[in-house]
Amino acid sequence: MKVFFYCVDTDARENGEHEVHRTDCALGPEDKIALGPFPSCFEAVQAARRHYRKVNGCQYCCAECYRIYTAATPPAKS
Ligand SMILES: [Zn+2]
């Protein structure tokens, strides 16, 4: 089974989300936490959620996980 290595951006976006990327993603962040190898972005997003509450898949390298997790997360109270 082919696996990819994933990481999560340590800098949150304006909306407070931390993006999960494959380490070979052209849009991968400079400051990141390595998550390890996973068979799909779904597992990587779950692993990233141990670090950050608001996590989203990268639109490009993790398109299957883009927006699906945050949609299930109630918006944070500000
Ligand atoms: Zn990416």
N, CA, C, O and the ligand as a Tripos MOL2 file, in Angstrom:
@<TRIPOS>MOLECULE
protein
  313   311    79     0     0
PROTEIN
NO_CHARGES

@<TRIPOS>ATOM
      1 N           0.8520   -1.2010    0.0000 N.3       1 MET1
      2 CA          0.0000    0.0000    0.0000 C.3       1 MET1
      3 C           0.8870    1.2500    0.0000 C.2       1 MET1
      4 O           1.8520    1.3540    0.7570 O.2       1 MET1
      5 N           0.5370    2.1630   -0.8470 N.am      2 LYS2
      6 CA          1.3080    3.4020   -0.9170 C.3       2 LYS2
      7 C           0.8710    4.3420    0.1940 C.2       2 LYS2
      8 O          -0.3220    4.5470    0.4180 O.2       2 LYS2
      9 N           1.8470    4.9100    0.8840 N.am      3 VAL3
     10 CA          1.5240    5.8840    1.9230 C.3       3 VAL3
     11 C           2.2340    7.1950    1.6140 C.2       3 VAL3
     12 O           3.2450    7.2300    0.9130 O.2       3 VAL3
     13 N           1.6860    8.2490    2.1460 N.am      4 PHE4
     14 CA          2.3140    9.5550    2.0400 C.3       4 PHE4
     15 C           2.5920   10.0720    3.4400 C.2       4 PHE4
     16 O           1.9250    9.6990    4.4050 O.2       4 PHE4
     17 N           3.5870   10.9350    3.5290 N.am      5 PHE5
     18 CA          3.8790   11.5760    4.8090 C.3       5 PHE5
     19 C           3.1030   12.8890    4.8740 C.2       5 PHE5
     20 O           3.0110   13.6370    3.9010 O.2       5 PHE5
     21 N           2.5600   13.1320    6.0410 N.am      6 TYR6
     22 CA          1.7250   14.3200    6.2230 C.3       6 TYR6
     23 C           2.2910   15.2050    7.3310 C.2       6 TYR6
     24 O           3.0390   14.7600    8.2020 O.2       6 TYR6
     25 N           1.9010   16.4790    7.2580 N.am      7 CYS7
     26 CA          2.2950   17.4330    8.2910 C.3       7 CYS7
     27 C           1.1380   18.4090    8.4920 C.2       7 CYS7
     28 O           0.2280   18.4920    7.6660 O.2       7 CYS7
     29 N           1.1870   19.1420    9.6010 N.am      8 VAL8
     30 CA          0.1520   20.1540    9.8520 C.3       8 VAL8
     31 C           0.8360   21.4990   10.0800 C.2       8 VAL8
     32 O           1.8550   21.5980   10.7630 O.2       8 VAL8
     33 N           0.2470   22.5160    9.4910 N.am      9 ASP9
     34 CA          0.7640   23.8770    9.5840 C.3       9 ASP9
     35 C           0.6450   24.3750   11.0290 C.2       9 ASP9
     36 O          -0.4150   24.2580   11.6430 O.2       9 ASP9
     37 N           1.7410   24.9320   11.5720 N.am     10 THR10
     38 CA          1.6540   25.4560   12.9380 C.3      10 THR10
     39 C           1.0370   26.8480   12.9730 C.2      10 THR10
     40 O           0.5920   27.3030   14.0260 O.2      10 THR10
     41 N           1.0080   27.5200   11.8370 N.am     11 ASP11
     42 CA          0.3860   28.8460   11.7790 C.3      11 ASP11
     43 C          -1.0540   28.7140   11.3120 C.2      11 ASP11
     44 O          -1.3180   28.2230   10.2150 O.2      11 ASP11
     45 N          -1.9720   29.1490   12.1420 N.am     12 ALA12
     46 CA         -3.3820   29.0460   11.7800 C.3      12 ALA12
     47 C          -3.7370   30.0570   10.6930 C.2      12 ALA12
     48 O          -3.1340   31.1240   10.5860 O.2      12 ALA12
     49 N          -4.7270   29.6890    9.8970 N.am     13 ARG13
     50 CA         -5.2850   30.6390    8.9350 C.3      13 ARG13
     51 C          -6.1010   31.6920    9.6830 C.2      13 ARG13
     52 O          -6.2740   31.6230   10.9000 O.2      13 ARG13
     53 N          -6.5940   32.6640    8.9260 N.am     14 GLU14
     54 CA         -7.4070   33.7130    9.5390 C.3      14 GLU14
     55 C          -8.6230   33.1450   10.2520 C.2      14 GLU14
     56 O          -9.0830   33.6980   11.2510 O.2      14 GLU14
     57 N          -9.1370   32.0470    9.7380 N.am     15 ASN15
     58 CA        -10.3180   31.4420   10.3520 C.3      15 ASN15
     59 C          -9.9550   30.4840   11.4950 C.2      15 ASN15
     60 O         -10.8230   29.8000   12.0370 O.2      15 ASN15
     61 N          -8.6760   30.4420   11.8520 N.am     16 GLY16
     62 CA         -8.2670   29.6250   12.9870 C.3      16 GLY16
     63 C          -7.9820   28.1780   12.6490 C.2      16 GLY16
     64 O          -7.6900   27.3790   13.5390 O.2      16 GLY16
     65 N          -8.0610   27.8330   11.3900 N.am     17 GLU17
     66 CA         -7.8100   26.4500   10.9990 C.3      17 GLU17
     67 C          -6.3330   26.2060   10.7200 C.2      17 GLU17
     68 O          -5.6150   27.0690   10.2140 O.2      17 GLU17
     69 N          -5.9120   25.0000   11.0690 N.am     18 HIS18
     70 CA         -4.5630   24.5630   10.7240 C.3      18 HIS18
     71 C          -4.6790   23.5710    9.5670 C.2      18 HIS18
     72 O          -5.4670   22.6270    9.6290 O.2      18 HIS18
     73 N          -3.9100   23.7830    8.5380 N.am     19 GLU19
     74 CA         -4.0370   22.9590    7.3400 C.3      19 GLU19
     75 C          -3.1220   21.7440    7.3870 C.2      19 GLU19
     76 O          -1.9590   21.8240    7.7830 O.2      19 GLU19
     77 N          -3.6840   20.6220    6.9710 N.am     20 VAL20
     78 CA         -2.9070   19.3980    6.8240 C.3      20 VAL20
     79 C          -2.4330   19.3020    5.3720 C.2      20 VAL20
     80 O          -3.2100   19.4970    4.4370 O.2      20 VAL20
     81 N          -1.1440   18.9960    5.2050 N.am     21 HIS21
     82 CA         -0.5710   18.8440    3.8720 C.3      21 HIS21
     83 C           0.1970   17.5390    3.7780 C.2      21 HIS21
     84 O           0.6560   16.9870    4.7790 O.2      21 HIS21
     85 N           0.3230   17.0680    2.5650 N.am     22 ARG22
     86 CA          1.3530   16.0830    2.3130 C.3      22 ARG22
     87 C           2.6980   16.7930    2.3240 C.2      22 ARG22
     88 O           2.7920   17.9510    1.9180 O.2      22 ARG22
     89 N           3.7440   16.1050    2.7870 N.am     23 THR23
     90 CA          5.0390   16.7920    2.8850 C.3      23 THR23
     91 C           5.5910   17.1420    1.5050 C.2      23 THR23
     92 O           6.4860   17.9800    1.4010 O.2      23 THR23
     93 N           5.0780   16.5200    0.4480 N.am     24 ASP24
     94 CA          5.5630   16.8690   -0.8880 C.3      24 ASP24
     95 C           4.6620   17.8990   -1.5680 C.2      24 ASP24
     96 O           4.8250   18.1660   -2.7590 O.2      24 ASP24
     97 N           3.7190   18.4790   -0.8320 N.am     25 CYS25
     98 CA          2.8160   19.4690   -1.4120 C.3      25 CYS25
     99 C           3.5760   20.7560   -1.7330 C.2      25 CYS25
    100 O           4.3860   21.2280   -0.9350 O.2      25 CYS25
    101 N           3.3040   21.3100   -2.9060 N.am     26 ALA26
    102 CA          3.9560   22.5490   -3.3070 C.3      26 ALA26
    103 C           3.5530   23.7110   -2.4110 C.2      26 ALA26
    104 O           4.2710   24.7060   -2.3140 O.2      26 ALA26
    105 N           2.4020   23.5850   -1.7560 N.am     27 LEU27
    106 CA          1.9140   24.6450   -0.8810 C.3      27 LEU27
    107 C           2.1980   24.3490    0.5880 C.2      27 LEU27
    108 O           1.6790   25.0250    1.4760 O.2      27 LEU27
    109 N           3.0130   23.3490    0.8330 N.am     28 GLY28
    110 CA          3.3200   22.9640    2.2070 C.3      28 GLY28
    111 C           3.9310   24.1080    2.9960 C.2      28 GLY28
    112 O           4.6890   24.9100    2.4480 O.2      28 GLY28
    113 N           3.6050   24.1870    4.2820 N.am     29 PRO29
    114 CA          4.0660   25.3010    5.1020 C.3      29 PRO29
    115 C           5.5360   25.1510    5.4960 C.2      29 PRO29
    116 O           6.0840   24.0490    5.4860 O.2      29 PRO29
    117 N           6.1660   26.2790    5.8430 N.am     30 GLU30
    118 CA          7.5320   26.2300    6.3700 C.3      30 GLU30
    119 C           7.5350   25.7430    7.8090 C.2      30 GLU30
    120 O           8.3550   24.9060    8.1870 O.2      30 GLU30
    121 N           6.6150   26.2700    8.6100 N.am     31 ASP31
    122 CA          6.5280   25.8910   10.0140 C.3      31 ASP31
    123 C           5.4460   24.8420   10.1580 C.2      31 ASP31
    124 O           4.2670   25.1150    9.9330 O.2      31 ASP31
    125 N           5.8520   23.6390   10.5330 N.am     32 LYS32
    126 CA          4.8980   22.5400   10.5300 C.3      32 LYS32
    127 C           5.2880   21.4980   11.5600 C.2      32 LYS32
    128 O           6.4250   21.4490   12.0290 O.2      32 LYS32
    129 N           4.3140   20.6660   11.8960 N.am     33 ILE33
    130 CA          4.5400   19.5230   12.7620 C.3      33 ILE33
    131 C           4.3920   18.2800   11.8970 C.2      33 ILE33
    132 O           3.3720   18.1000   11.2330 O.2      33 ILE33
    133 N           5.3970   17.4340   11.9030 N.am     34 ALA34
    134 CA          5.3030   16.1880   11.1420 C.3      34 ALA34
    135 C           4.3050   15.2590   11.8240 C.2      34 ALA34
    136 O           4.3340   15.0840   13.0420 O.2      34 ALA34
    137 N           3.4330   14.6740   11.0300 N.am     35 LEU35
    138 CA          2.4210   13.7650   11.5760 C.3      35 LEU35
    139 C           2.7650   12.3110   11.3200 C.2      35 LEU35
    140 O           2.3180   11.4240   12.0470 O.2      35 LEU35
    141 N           3.5530   12.0670   10.2980 N.am     36 GLY36
    142 CA          3.9370   10.6990    9.9800 C.3      36 GLY36
    143 C           3.2510   10.1850    8.7390 C.2      36 GLY36
    144 O           2.5010   10.9140    8.0900 O.2      36 GLY36
    145 N           3.5030    8.9400    8.4060 N.am     37 PRO37
    146 CA          2.9160    8.3500    7.2010 C.3      37 PRO37
    147 C           1.5130    7.8270    7.4600 C.2      37 PRO37
    148 O           1.2490    7.2190    8.4970 O.2      37 PRO37
    149 N           0.6180    8.0670    6.5130 N.am     38 PHE38
    150 CA         -0.7610    7.5850    6.6170 C.3      38 PHE38
    151 C          -1.2270    7.1140    5.2470 C.2      38 PHE38
    152 O          -0.7530    7.6080    4.2250 O.2      38 PHE38
    153 N          -2.1490    6.1640    5.2220 N.am     39 PRO39
    154 CA         -2.6700    5.6710    3.9440 C.3      39 PRO39
    155 C          -3.5810    6.6860    3.2450 C.2      39 PRO39
    156 O          -3.7860    6.5990    2.0350 O.2      39 PRO39
    157 N          -4.1280    7.6440    3.9980 N.am     40 SER40
    158 CA         -4.9610    8.6660    3.3620 C.3      40 SER40
    159 C          -4.9700    9.9070    4.2380 C.2      40 SER40
    160 O          -4.5140    9.8830    5.3810 O.2      40 SER40
    161 N          -5.5000   10.9990    3.6810 N.am     41 CYS41
    162 CA         -5.5330   12.2480    4.4330 C.3      41 CYS41
    163 C          -6.5020   12.1760    5.6030 C.2      41 CYS41
    164 O          -6.3930   12.9670    6.5410 O.2      41 CYS41
    165 N          -7.4440   11.2490    5.5660 N.am     42 PHE42
    166 CA         -8.4070   11.1710    6.6640 C.3      42 PHE42
    167 C          -7.7050   10.8610    7.9920 C.2      42 PHE42
    168 O          -7.9650   11.4990    9.0120 O.2      42 PHE42
    169 N          -6.8200    9.8790    7.9540 N.am     43 GLU43
    170 CA         -6.0670    9.5390    9.1560 C.3      43 GLU43
    171 C          -5.1490   10.6870    9.5680 C.2      43 GLU43
    172 O          -4.9540   10.9470   10.7560 O.2      43 GLU43
    173 N          -4.5890   11.3680    8.5710 N.am     44 ALA44
    174 CA         -3.6890   12.4770    8.8730 C.3      44 ALA44
    175 C          -4.4390   13.6180    9.5570 C.2      44 ALA44
    176 O          -3.9220   14.2330   10.4900 O.2      44 ALA44
    177 N          -5.6520   13.8970    9.0960 N.am     45 VAL45
    178 CA         -6.4490   14.9560    9.7230 C.3      45 VAL45
    179 C          -6.7970   14.5700   11.1580 C.2      45 VAL45
    180 O          -6.7720   15.4120   12.0560 O.2      45 VAL45
    181 N          -7.1170   13.3140   11.3680 N.am     46 GLN46
    182 CA         -7.4160   12.8700   12.7370 C.3      46 GLN46
    183 C          -6.1960   13.0270   13.6320 C.2      46 GLN46
    184 O          -6.3150   13.4300   14.7890 O.2      46 GLN46
    185 N          -5.0250   12.7090   13.0950 N.am     47 ALA47
    186 CA         -3.7930   12.8630   13.8830 C.3      47 ALA47
    187 C          -3.5390   14.3390   14.1820 C.2      47 ALA47
    188 O          -3.1080   14.6860   15.2820 O.2      47 ALA47
    189 N          -3.8010   15.1970   13.2170 N.am     48 ALA48
    190 CA         -3.5930   16.6320   13.4090 C.3      48 ALA48
    191 C          -4.5250   17.1820   14.4820 C.2      48 ALA48
    192 O          -4.2090   18.1630   15.1550 O.2      48 ALA48
    193 N          -5.6650   16.5420   14.6280 N.am     49 ARG49
    194 CA         -6.6380   17.0080   15.6240 C.3      49 ARG49
    195 C          -6.1690   16.7500   17.0470 C.2      49 ARG49
    196 O          -6.7460   17.2890   17.9920 O.2      49 ARG49
    197 N          -5.1470   15.9480   17.2150 N.am     50 ARG50
    198 CA         -4.5580   15.8100   18.5510 C.3      50 ARG50
    199 C          -3.7160   17.0290   18.8900 C.2      50 ARG50
    200 O          -3.4200   17.2770   20.0590 O.2      50 ARG50
    201 N          -3.3270   17.7910   17.8700 N.am     51 HIS51
    202 CA         -2.5300   18.9970   18.0860 C.3      51 HIS51
    203 C          -3.4190   20.2370   18.1030 C.2      51 HIS51
    204 O          -3.2290   21.1320   18.9260 O.2      51 HIS51
    205 N          -4.3780   20.2850   17.2020 N.am     52 TYR52
    206 CA         -5.2120   21.4700   17.0500 C.3      52 TYR52
    207 C          -6.6710   21.0690   16.9360 C.2      52 TYR52
    208 O          -7.0020   20.0190   16.3850 O.2      52 TYR52
    209 N          -7.5450   21.9260   17.4710 N.am     53 ARG53
    210 CA         -8.9640   21.6080   17.4310 C.3      53 ARG53
    211 C          -9.5510   21.8650   16.0440 C.2      53 ARG53
    212 O         -10.3810   21.0970   15.5570 O.2      53 ARG53
    213 N          -9.1140   22.9400   15.4280 N.am     54 LYS54
    214 CA         -9.6300   23.2770   14.0990 C.3      54 LYS54
    215 C          -8.6070   22.8870   13.0480 C.2      54 LYS54
    216 O          -7.5360   23.4850   12.9440 O.2      54 LYS54
    217 N          -8.9510   21.8900   12.2850 N.am     55 VAL55
    218 CA         -8.0370   21.3310   11.2930 C.3      55 VAL55
    219 C          -8.7880   21.1960    9.9760 C.2      55 VAL55
    220 O          -9.9780   20.8840    9.9500 O.2      55 VAL55
    221 N          -8.0720   21.4350    8.8880 N.am     56 ASN56
    222 CA         -8.6790   21.2850    7.5810 C.3      56 ASN56
    223 C          -7.6540   20.6990    6.6260 C.2      56 ASN56
    224 O          -6.4620   20.9870    6.7330 O.2      56 ASN56
    225 N          -8.1130   19.8780    5.6930 N.am     57 GLY57
    226 CA         -7.2150   19.3590    4.6770 C.3      57 GLY57
    227 C          -6.8750   20.4260    3.6580 C.2      57 GLY57
    228 O          -7.6910   21.2940    3.3510 O.2      57 GLY57
    229 N          -5.6690   20.3530    3.1420 N.am     58 CYS58
    230 CA         -5.2690   21.2710    2.0730 C.3      58 CYS58
    231 C          -6.1600   21.0510    0.8550 C.2      58 CYS58
    232 O          -6.4750   19.9170    0.4930 O.2      58 CYS58
    233 N          -6.5540   22.1460    0.2370 N.am     59 GLN59
    234 CA         -7.4460   22.0730   -0.9230 C.3      59 GLN59
    235 C          -6.7970   21.3310   -2.0840 C.2      59 GLN59
    236 O          -7.4940   20.7690   -2.9280 O.2      59 GLN59
    237 N          -5.4560   21.3270   -2.1310 N.am     60 TYR60
    238 CA         -4.7610   20.7830   -3.2930 C.3      60 TYR60
    239 C          -4.2710   19.3570   -3.0600 C.2      60 TYR60
    240 O          -4.5670   18.4620   -3.8520 O.2      60 TYR60
    241 N          -3.5190   19.1420   -1.9720 N.am     61 CYS61
    242 CA         -2.9290   17.8170   -1.7910 C.3      61 CYS61
    243 C          -3.8490   16.9060   -0.9800 C.2      61 CYS61
    244 O          -3.6730   15.6880   -1.0050 O.2      61 CYS61
    245 N          -4.8230   17.4600   -0.2630 N.am     62 CYS62
    246 CA         -5.7410   16.6610    0.5590 C.3      62 CYS62
    247 C          -7.1760   17.0060    0.1880 C.2      62 CYS62
    248 O          -8.0160   17.2190    1.0620 O.2      62 CYS62
    249 N          -7.4540   17.0600   -1.1010 N.am     63 ALA63
    250 CA         -8.7460   17.5460   -1.5650 C.3      63 ALA63
    251 C          -9.9130   16.7390   -0.9930 C.2      63 ALA63
    252 O         -10.9940   17.2830   -0.7710 O.2      63 ALA63
    253 N          -9.6970   15.4490   -0.7570 N.am     64 GLU64
    254 CA        -10.7900   14.6210   -0.2160 C.3      64 GLU64
    255 C         -11.1570   15.0570    1.1960 C.2      64 GLU64
    256 O         -12.2730   14.8150    1.6540 O.2      64 GLU64
    257 N         -10.2200   15.6970    1.8830 N.am     65 CYS65
    258 CA        -10.4600   16.0870    3.2740 C.3      65 CYS65
    259 C         -10.7240   17.5800    3.4090 C.2      65 CYS65
    260 O         -10.9030   18.0840    4.5170 O.2      65 CYS65
    261 N         -10.7470   18.2800    2.2920 N.am     66 TYR66
    262 CA        -10.9560   19.7210    2.3640 C.3      66 TYR66
    263 C         -12.3850   20.0050    2.8020 C.2      66 TYR66
    264 O         -13.3410   19.5790    2.1530 O.2      66 TYR66
    265 N         -12.5220   20.7250    3.9030 N.am     67 ARG67
    266 CA        -13.8120   21.2150    4.3930 C.3      67 ARG67
    267 C         -14.6960   20.1720    5.0740 C.2      67 ARG67
    268 O         -15.6810   20.5550    5.7050 O.2      67 ARG67
    269 N         -14.4010   18.8950    4.9820 N.am     68 ILE68
    270 CA        -15.3540   17.9390    5.5370 C.3      68 ILE68
    271 C         -15.3190   17.9370    7.0540 C.2      68 ILE68
    272 O         -16.3430   17.7290    7.7050 O.2      68 ILE68
    273 N         -14.1240   18.1710    7.6250 N.am     69 TYR69
    274 CA        -14.0330   18.0680    9.0800 C.3      69 TYR69
    275 C         -14.5220   19.3280    9.7680 C.2      69 TYR69
    276 O         -15.2220   19.2570   10.7790 O.2      69 TYR69
    277 N         -14.1570   20.4770    9.2280 N.am     70 THR70
    278 CA        -14.5910   21.7120    9.8660 C.3      70 THR70
    279 C         -16.1050   21.8720    9.7550 C.2      70 THR70
    280 O         -16.7280   22.5130   10.6000 O.2      70 THR70
    281 N         -16.6930   21.2900    8.7120 N.am     71 ALA71
    282 CA        -18.1330   21.3970    8.5700 C.3      71 ALA71
    283 C         -18.8420   20.7130    9.7450 C.2      71 ALA71
    284 O         -19.9510   21.0970   10.1180 O.2      71 ALA71
    285 N         -18.1940   19.7040   10.3180 N.am     72 ALA72
    286 CA        -18.7980   18.9780   11.4300 C.3      72 ALA72
    287 C         -18.4460   19.6110   12.7740 C.2      72 ALA72
    288 O         -18.9320   19.1710   13.8160 O.2      72 ALA72
    289 N         -17.6050   20.6380   12.7530 N.am     73 THR73
    290 CA        -17.1660   21.2670   13.9940 C.3      73 THR73
    291 C         -17.9570   22.5470   14.2130 C.2      73 THR73
    292 O         -17.9780   23.4050   13.3300 O.2      73 THR73
    293 N         -18.5970   22.7010   15.3400 N.am     74 PRO74
    294 CA        -19.3260   23.9450   15.5740 C.3      74 PRO74
    295 C         -18.3720   25.1210   15.6070 C.2      74 PRO74
    296 O         -17.2490   24.9760   16.0900 O.2      74 PRO74
    297 N         -18.7720   26.2660   15.1170 N.am     75 PRO75
    298 CA        -17.8810   27.4260   15.1070 C.3      75 PRO75
    299 C         -17.4760   27.8330   16.5100 C.2      75 PRO75
    300 O         -18.2890   27.8080   17.4340 O.2      75 PRO75
    301 N         -16.2080   28.2090   16.6650 N.am     76 ALA76
    302 CA        -15.7150   28.5950   17.9830 C.3      76 ALA76
    303 C         -16.3400   29.9150   18.4140 C.2      76 ALA76
    304 O         -16.5200   30.8250   17.6050 O.2      76 ALA76
    305 N         -16.6600   30.0050   19.6780 N.am     77 LYS77
    306 CA        -17.2040   31.2550   20.2120 C.3      77 LYS77
    307 C         -16.0750   32.2580   20.3530 C.2      77 LYS77
    308 O         -14.9950   31.9300   20.8450 O.2      77 LYS77
    309 N         -16.3290   33.4810   19.9180 N.am     78 SER78
    310 CA        -15.2800   34.4980   20.0240 C.3      78 SER78
    311 C         -15.6650   35.5340   21.0610 C.2      78 SER78
    312 O         -14.9110   36.4780   21.3010 O.2      78 SER78
    313 ZN         -1.1790   20.8600    0.5040 Zn       79 ZN79
@<TRIPOS>BOND
     1     1     2 1
     2     2     3 1
     3     3     4 2
     4     3     5 am
     5     5     6 1
     6     6     7 1
     7     7     8 2
     8     7     9 am
     9     9    10 1
    10    10    11 1
    11    11    12 2
    12    11    13 am
    13    13    14 1
    14    14    15 1
    15    15    16 2
    16    15    17 am
    17    17    18 1
    18    18    19 1
    19    19    20 2
    20    19    21 am
    21    21    22 1
    22    22    23 1
    23    23    24 2
    24    23    25 am
    25    25    26 1
    26    26    27 1
    27    27    28 2
    28    27    29 am
    29    29    30 1
    30    30    31 1
    31    31    32 2
    32    31    33 am
    33    33    34 1
    34    34    35 1
    35    35    36 2
    36    35    37 am
    37    37    38 1
    38    38    39 1
    39    39    40 2
    40    39    41 am
    41    41    42 1
    42    42    43 1
    43    43    44 2
    44    43    45 am
    45    45    46 1
    46    46    47 1
    47    47    48 2
    48    47    49 am
    49    49    50 1
    50    50    51 1
    51    51    52 2
    52    51    53 am
    53    53    54 1
    54    54    55 1
    55    55    56 2
    56    55    57 am
    57    57    58 1
    58    58    59 1
    59    59    60 2
    60    59    61 am
    61    61    62 1
    62    62    63 1
    63    63    64 2
    64    63    65 am
    65    65    66 1
    66    66    67 1
    67    67    68 2
    68    67    69 am
    69    69    70 1
    70    70    71 1
    71    71    72 2
    72    71    73 am
    73    73    74 1
    74    74    75 1
    75    75    76 2
    76    75    77 am
    77    77    78 1
    78    78    79 1
    79    79    80 2
    80    79    81 am
    81    81    82 1
    82    82    83 1
    83    83    84 2
    84    83    85 am
    85    85    86 1
    86    86    87 1
    87    87    88 2
    88    87    89 am
    89    89    90 1
    90    90    91 1
    91    91    92 2
    92    91    93 am
    93    93    94 1
    94    94    95 1
    95    95    96 2
    96    95    97 am
    97    97    98 1
    98    98    99 1
    99    99   100 2
   100    99   101 am
   101   101   102 1
   102   102   103 1
   103   103   104 2
   104   103   105 am
   105   105   106 1
   106   106   107 1
   107   107   108 2
   108   107   109 am
   109   109   110 1
   110   110   111 1
   111   111   112 2
   112   111   113 am
   113   113   114 1
   114   114   115 1
   115   115   116 2
   116   115   117 am
   117   117   118 1
   118   118   119 1
   119   119   120 2
   120   119   121 am
   121   121   122 1
   122   122   123 1
   123   123   124 2
   124   123   125 am
   125   125   126 1
   126   126   127 1
   127   127   128 2
   128   127   129 am
   129   129   130 1
   130   130   131 1
   131   131   132 2
   132   131   133 am
   133   133   134 1
   134   134   135 1
   135   135   136 2
   136   135   137 am
   137   137   138 1
   138   138   139 1
   139   139   140 2
   140   139   141 am
   141   141   142 1
   142   142   143 1
   143   143   144 2
   144   143   145 am
   145   145   146 1
   146   146   147 1
   147   147   148 2
   148   147   149 am
   149   149   150 1
   150   150   151 1
   151   151   152 2
   152   151   153 am
   153   153   154 1
   154   154   155 1
   155   155   156 2
   156   155   157 am
   157   157   158 1
   158   158   159 1
   159   159   160 2
   160   159   161 am
   161   161   162 1
   162   162   163 1
   163   163   164 2
   164   163   165 am
   165   165   166 1
   166   166   167 1
   167   167   168 2
   168   167   169 am
   169   169   170 1
   170   170   171 1
   171   171   172 2
   172   171   173 am
   173   173   174 1
   174   174   175 1
   175   175   176 2
   176   175   177 am
   177   177   178 1
   178   178   179 1
   179   179   180 2
   180   179   181 am
   181   181   182 1
   182   182   183 1
   183   183   184 2
   184   183   185 am
   185   185   186 1
   186   186   187 1
   187   187   188 2
   188   187   189 am
   189   189   190 1
   190   190   191 1
   191   191   192 2
   192   191   193 am
   193   193   194 1
   194   194   195 1
   195   195   196 2
   196   195   197 am
   197   197   198 1
   198   198   199 1
   199   199   200 2
   200   199   201 am
   201   201   202 1
   202   202   203 1
   203   203   204 2
   204   203   205 am
   205   205   206 1
   206   206   207 1
   207   207   208 2
   208   207   209 am
   209   209   210 1
   210   210   211 1
   211   211   212 2
   212   211   213 am
   213   213   214 1
   214   214   215 1
   215   215   216 2
   216   215   217 am
   217   217   218 1
   218   218   219 1
   219   219   220 2
   220   219   221 am
   221   221   222 1
   222   222   223 1
   223   223   224 2
   224   223   225 am
   225   225   226 1
   226   226   227 1
   227   227   228 2
   228   227   229 am
   229   229   230 1
   230   230   231 1
   231   231   232 2
   232   231   233 am
   233   233   234 1
   234   234   235 1
   235   235   236 2
   236   235   237 am
   237   237   238 1
   238   238   239 1
   239   239   240 2
   240   239   241 am
   241   241   242 1
   242   242   243 1
   243   243   244 2
   244   243   245 am
   245   245   246 1
   246   246   247 1
   247   247   248 2
   248   247   249 am
   249   249   250 1
   250   250   251 1
   251   251   252 2
   252   251   253 am
   253   253   254 1
   254   254   255 1
   255   255   256 2
   256   255   257 am
   257   257   258 1
   258   258   259 1
   259   259   260 2
   260   259   261 am
   261   261   262 1
   262   262   263 1
   263   263   264 2
   264   263   265 am
   265   265   266 1
   266   266   267 1
   267   267   268 2
   268   267   269 am
   269   269   270 1
   270   270   271 1
   271   271   272 2
   272   271   273 am
   273   273   274 1
   274   274   275 1
   275   275   276 2
   276   275   277 am
   277   277   278 1
   278   278   279 1
   279   279   280 2
   280   279   281 am
   281   281   282 1
   282   282   283 1
   283   283   284 2
   284   283   285 am
   285   285   286 1
   286   286   287 1
   287   287   288 2
   288   287   289 am
   289   289   290 1
   290   290   291 1
   291   291   292 2
   292   291   293 am
   293   293   294 1
   294   294   295 1
   295   295   296 2
   296   295   297 am
   297   297   298 1
   298   298   299 1
   299   299   300 2
   300   299   301 am
   301   301   302 1
   302   302   303 1
   303   303   304 2
   304   303   305 am
   305   305   306 1
   306   306   307 1
   307   307   308 2
   308   307   309 am
   309   309   310 1
   310   310   311 1
   311   311   312 2
@<TRIPOS>SUBSTRUCTURE
     1 MET1         2 RESIDUE 1 A MET
     2 LYS2         6 RESIDUE 1 A LYS
     3 VAL3        10 RESIDUE 1 A VAL
     4 PHE4        14 RESIDUE 1 A PHE
     5 PHE5        18 RESIDUE 1 A PHE
     6 TYR6        22 RESIDUE 1 A TYR
     7 CYS7        26 RESIDUE 1 A CYS
     8 VAL8        30 RESIDUE 1 A VAL
     9 ASP9        34 RESIDUE 1 A ASP
    10 THR10       38 RESIDUE 1 A THR
    11 ASP11       42 RESIDUE 1 A ASP
    12 ALA12       46 RESIDUE 1 A ALA
    13 ARG13       50 RESIDUE 1 A ARG
    14 GLU14       54 RESIDUE 1 A GLU
    15 ASN15       58 RESIDUE 1 A ASN
    16 GLY16       62 RESIDUE 1 A GLY
    17 GLU17       66 RESIDUE 1 A GLU
    18 HIS18       70 RESIDUE 1 A HIS
    19 GLU19       74 RESIDUE 1 A GLU
    20 VAL20       78 RESIDUE 1 A VAL
    21 HIS21       82 RESIDUE 1 A HIS
    22 ARG22       86 RESIDUE 1 A ARG
    23 THR23       90 RESIDUE 1 A THR
    24 ASP24       94 RESIDUE 1 A ASP
    25 CYS25       98 RESIDUE 1 A CYS
    26 ALA26      102 RESIDUE 1 A ALA
    27 LEU27      106 RESIDUE 1 A LEU
    28 GLY28      110 RESIDUE 1 A GLY
    29 PRO29      114 RESIDUE 1 A PRO
    30 GLU30      118 RESIDUE 1 A GLU
    31 ASP31      122 RESIDUE 1 A ASP
    32 LYS32      126 RESIDUE 1 A LYS
    33 ILE33      130 RESIDUE 1 A ILE
    34 ALA34      134 RESIDUE 1 A ALA
    35 LEU35      138 RESIDUE 1 A LEU
    36 GLY36      142 RESIDUE 1 A GLY
    37 PRO37      146 RESIDUE 1 A PRO
    38 PHE38      150 RESIDUE 1 A PHE
    39 PRO39      154 RESIDUE 1 A PRO
    40 SER40      158 RESIDUE 1 A SER
    41 CYS41      162 RESIDUE 1 A CYS
    42 PHE42      166 RESIDUE 1 A PHE
    43 GLU43      170 RESIDUE 1 A GLU
    44 ALA44      174 RESIDUE 1 A ALA
    45 VAL45      178 RESIDUE 1 A VAL
    46 GLN46      182 RESIDUE 1 A GLN
    47 ALA47      186 RESIDUE 1 A ALA
    48 ALA48      190 RESIDUE 1 A ALA
    49 ARG49      194 RESIDUE 1 A ARG
    50 ARG50      198 RESIDUE 1 A ARG
    51 HIS51      202 RESIDUE 1 A HIS
    52 TYR52      206 RESIDUE 1 A TYR
    53 ARG53      210 RESIDUE 1 A ARG
    54 LYS54      214 RESIDUE 1 A LYS
    55 VAL55      218 RESIDUE 1 A VAL
    56 ASN56      222 RESIDUE 1 A ASN
    57 GLY57      226 RESIDUE 1 A GLY
    58 CYS58      230 RESIDUE 1 A CYS
    59 GLN59      234 RESIDUE 1 A GLN
    60 TYR60      238 RESIDUE 1 A TYR
    61 CYS61      242 RESIDUE 1 A CYS
    62 CYS62      246 RESIDUE 1 A CYS
    63 ALA63      250 RESIDUE 1 A ALA
    64 GLU64      254 RESIDUE 1 A GLU
    65 CYS65      258 RESIDUE 1 A CYS
    66 TYR66      262 RESIDUE 1 A TYR
    67 ARG67      266 RESIDUE 1 A ARG
    68 ILE68      270 RESIDUE 1 A ILE
    69 TYR69      274 RESIDUE 1 A TYR
    70 THR70      278 RESIDUE 1 A THR
    71 ALA71      282 RESIDUE 1 A ALA
    72 ALA72      286 RESIDUE 1 A ALA
    73 THR73      290 RESIDUE 1 A THR
    74 PRO74      294 RESIDUE 1 A PRO
    75 PRO75      298 RESIDUE 1 A PRO
    76 ALA76      302 RESIDUE 1 A ALA
    77 LYS77      306 RESIDUE 1 A LYS
    78 SER78      310 RESIDUE 1 A SER
    79 ZN79       313 GROUP 0 **** ****
